[in-house]
Amino acid sequence: MIEVGSVLVHEDVVKENFVCNLTKCKGACCLEGDSGAPLNHDELQILADIYPKVKPYMTEKGIKTIEEVGTHVTDFEGDYTTPCVDVNKECAYVTWEGGITKCAIEKAYEEGAVDWKKPISCHLYPIRITTYPEFDVLHYDRWNICSPACSFGNELKVHVHEFLKGPLIRKYGQQWYQELEDTVAGI
């Protein structure tokens, strides 16, 4: 483990390679799993507030799901998540472009309709955060649907933390990321 401020980073986050390859995986991480994307408590109100502006970017099935269950749900473990179409299918916020899943929230952000990119858990994937009262632990969530991203990362020689520089800065700040880089350089 690498300690950076009040964050513990599993070494595989800085040693393993990863670069999303949407042409290969088609955005499967937005389609598969036992529940929707994990949400922080502070993201619940944001989702409720931006939903009217995100709605035009969503599929009919996604809109129907949100209007039936709300902009977030509580999963089987008691955690907040995005709702899924038909309980455990694609995320309700999924949209499609050329056979590839995209995030309707991110699409609305890119077009200036909202000022919030997407849930931090989505932005940071494949890094997952386990939060404790005094610190966070970052780990690399390995999933077979991401094998094209691992291959692409190996080809480009880009580590997980480098691929996710922007989301890590969004979550922990520029100074924290620089400290991570400095620590990694010393290993």
Number of C-alpha atoms within 10 A of each C-alpha: 13 17 14 16 12 12 21 17 21 16 14 16 22 19 13 16 22 27 24 21 17 16 11 15 16 19 21 16 19 21 19 15 14 12 23 28 23 22 20 12 11 8 18 17 12 14 20 12 13 17 19 12 15 21 17 12 20 22 16 12 16 23 20 14 20 20 10 10 11 15 22 22 20 15 16 9 7 8 14 20 23 24 28 28 20 12 13 15 16 24 26 29 31 24 22 15 8 8 11 15 21 20 22 24 26 23 19 22 17 13 9 12 15 19 13 17 17 20 20 20 18 19 17 22 17 24 23 17 20 12 11 9 5 7 13 16 18 22 19 20 13 11 10 8 15 22 17 18 21 24 16 18 20 15 12 12 15 19 20 25 25 17 16 20 17 15 18 19 14 14 15 13 12 14 10 17 20 14 14 20 16 12 13 13 8 7 6
